[in-house]
């Protein structure tokens, strides 16, 4: 019945008419509903929402009852859609599209889930290896899902690596440990570093070769930039075995040792003159304890299909590695060297040196282990 009407009155003296428009107001109704979306970190989310009504309704967005306002990443589009660029883990939430006019309002909710795997990483590396100081090396990495396995593929290049250090640098897979831990494919309920920490953490790493060399690394992850890339700074200092290394698949166990504290370790093998020799990596990770803890006491990261290469012309080291993370084989038990702290629950370090008969002379405790030492002039 809505439309333009005209009333006409006539008699012998003449004609008079009046016009009017009849408008039927109606409350808003959603015509295009937003769809729940699951995205990788760094992608762009667009949540569509359209409505009809009379007068035409205005569309707004809220998040858990609080209005969504535009900023450098969030845009309310003229057609009513919500656009979020370079999505982050903290964007995971339920969003509400609200359509309002004079007759009332209507609301529809939609979940947005951001999965843990920044798609890129970049950063700087400084320090010295085998007593050779190098300037600033630059790390750039990309992360993609593996098409033929339940892993993520990390491809990285470290540029500006002097030729004297190229062969040594290609042995340091753990220089990428924050990248592959942060982006590893999550199996089941396991959390990678991004899901657990929002990619803001400090990681201290020590590498010990069976032949006596020791290398230390400090990694500082500073979250994601506006383009969704993991920002990373690395300081390296120490010595690396000079022999040729043949890499094999390996695992790393991550143990929740306290609020905002993790310990990770692994024992790996390298091949030297045809003989497999072990070397160990120990990591201590600290992050904002308000982010919570891992869903399991122990999680296991698996690294596979490792390849490394140094190009002396480009002065660049190329790495490729596939990574996934899952609950540990004994995910609800503390490993040897750790005791259960029910307050967390956490796995707190056992100080073996408190026991008098642990070592005959000097005992040095370490996370999950200990070492015996002899007086000066003696060897173990």
Secondary structure in CASP SS format (residue, H / E / C, confidence):
PFRMAT SS
TARGET T0000
AUTHOR 0000-0000-0000
METHOD secondary structure of the structure
MODEL  1
X C 1.00
X C 1.00
X E 1.00
X E 1.00
X E 1.00
X E 1.00
X E 1.00
X E 1.00
X E 1.00
X E 1.00
X E 1.00
X C 1.00
X C 1.00
X E 1.00
X E 1.00
X E 1.00
X E 1.00
X E 1.00
X E 1.00
X E 1.00
X E 1.00
X E 1.00
X C 1.00
X C 1.00
X C 1.00
X E 1.00
X E 1.00
X E 1.00
X E 1.00
X E 1.00
X E 1.00
X E 1.00
X C 1.00
X C 1.00
X C 1.00
X C 1.00
X E 1.00
X E 1.00
X E 1.00
X E 1.00
X C 1.00
X C 1.00
X C 1.00
X C 1.00
X E 1.00
X E 1.00
X E 1.00
X C 1.00
X C 1.00
X E 1.00
X E 1.00
X E 1.00
X E 1.00
X E 1.00
X C 1.00
X C 1.00
X C 1.00
X E 1.00
X E 1.00
X E 1.00
X E 1.00
X E 1.00
X E 1.00
X C 1.00
X C 1.00
X E 1.00
X E 1.00
X C 1.00
X C 1.00
X C 1.00
X C 1.00
X C 1.00
X C 1.00
X E 1.00
X E 1.00
X E 1.00
X C 1.00
X C 1.00
X C 1.00
X C 1.00
X C 1.00
X E 1.00
X E 1.00
X E 1.00
X C 1.00
X C 1.00
X C 1.00
X C 1.00
X H 1.00
X H 1.00
X H 1.00
X C 1.00
X E 1.00
X E 1.00
X E 1.00
X E 1.00
X E 1.00
X E 1.00
X E 1.00
X E 1.00
X E 1.00
X C 1.00
X C 1.00
X E 1.00
X E 1.00
X E 1.00
X E 1.00
X E 1.00
X E 1.00
X E 1.00
X E 1.00
X E 1.00
X E 1.00
X E 1.00
X E 1.00
X C 1.00
X C 1.00
X C 1.00
X C 1.00
X E 1.00
X E 1.00
X E 1.00
X E 1.00
X E 1.00
X E 1.00
X E 1.00
X E 1.00
X E 1.00
X E 1.00
X C 1.00
X C 1.00
X E 1.00
X E 1.00
X E 1.00
X E 1.00
X E 1.00
X E 1.00
X E 1.00
X E 1.00
X E 1.00
X E 1.00
X E 1.00
X E 1.00
X E 1.00
X E 1.00
X C 1.00
X C 1.00
X C 1.00
X C 1.00
X C 1.00
X C 1.00
X E 1.00
X E 1.00
X E 1.00
X E 1.00
X E 1.00
X E 1.00
X E 1.00
X E 1.00
X C 1.00
X C 1.00
X C 1.00
X H 1.00
X H 1.00
X H 1.00
X H 1.00
X H 1.00
X H 1.00
X H 1.00
X C 1.00
X C 1.00
X C 1.00
X H 1.00
X H 1.00
X H 1.00
X H 1.00
X H 1.00
X H 1.00
X H 1.00
X H 1.00
X H 1.00
X H 1.00
X H 1.00
X C 1.00
X E 1.00
X E 1.00
X C 1.00
X C 1.00
X C 1.00
X C 1.00
X C 1.00
X C 1.00
X H 1.00
X H 1.00
X H 1.00
X H 1.00
X H 1.00
X C 1.00
X C 1.00
X E 1.00
X E 1.00
X E 1.00
X E 1.00
X E 1.00
X E 1.00
X E 1.00
X E 1.00
X E 1.00
X E 1.00
X C 1.00
X C 1.00
X C 1.00
X C 1.00
X E 1.00
X E 1.00
X E 1.00
X E 1.00
X E 1.00
X E 1.00
X E 1.00
X E 1.00
X E 1.00
X E 1.00
X E 1.00
X C 1.00
X C 1.00
X C 1.00
X C 1.00
X E 1.00
X E 1.00
X E 1.00
X E 1.00
X E 1.00
X E 1.00
X E 1.00
X E 1.00
X E 1.00
X E 1.00
X C 1.00
X C 1.00
X C 1.00
X C 1.00
X C 1.00
X C 1.00
X C 1.00
X C 1.00
X C 1.00
X C 1.00
X C 1.00
X E 1.00
X E 1.00
X E 1.00
X E 1.00
X E 1.00
X E 1.00
X E 1.00
X E 1.00
X E 1.00
X C 1.00
X C 1.00
X E 1.00
X E 1.00
X E 1.00
X E 1.00
X E 1.00
X E 1.00
X E 1.00
X E 1.00
X E 1.00
X E 1.00
X E 1.00
X E 1.00
X C 1.00
X C 1.00
X E 1.00
X E 1.00
X E 1.00
X E 1.00
X E 1.00
X E 1.00
X E 1.00
X E 1.00
X E 1.00
X E 1.00
X E 1.00
X E 1.00
X E 1.00
X C 1.00
X H 1.00
X H 1.00
X H 1.00
X C 1.00
X C 1.00
X C 1.00
X C 1.00
X C 1.00
X C 1.00
X E 1.00
X E 1.00
X E 1.00
X E 1.00
X E 1.00
X E 1.00
X E 1.00
X E 1.00
X E 1.00
X E 1.00
X E 1.00
X E 1.00
X E 1.00
X E 1.00
X C 1.00
X C 1.00
X C 1.00
X C 1.00
X E 1.00
X E 1.00
X E 1.00
X E 1.00
X E 1.00
X E 1.00
X E 1.00
X E 1.00
X E 1.00
X E 1.00
X E 1.00
X E 1.00
X C 1.00
X C 1.00
X C 1.00
X C 1.00
X C 1.00
X C 1.00
X C 1.00
X C 1.00
X C 1.00
X C 1.00
X E 1.00
X E 1.00
X E 1.00
X E 1.00
X C 1.00
X C 1.00
X C 1.00
X C 1.00
X E 1.00
X E 1.00
X E 1.00
X E 1.00
X C 1.00
X C 1.00
X H 1.00
X H 1.00
X H 1.00
X C 1.00
X C 1.00
X C 1.00
X C 1.00
X C 1.00
X C 1.00
X C 1.00
X E 1.00
X E 1.00
X E 1.00
X E 1.00
X E 1.00
X C 1.00
X C 1.00
X E 1.00
X E 1.00
X E 1.00
X E 1.00
X E 1.00
X C 1.00
X C 1.00
X C 1.00
X C 1.00
X C 1.00
X C 1.00
X C 1.00
END
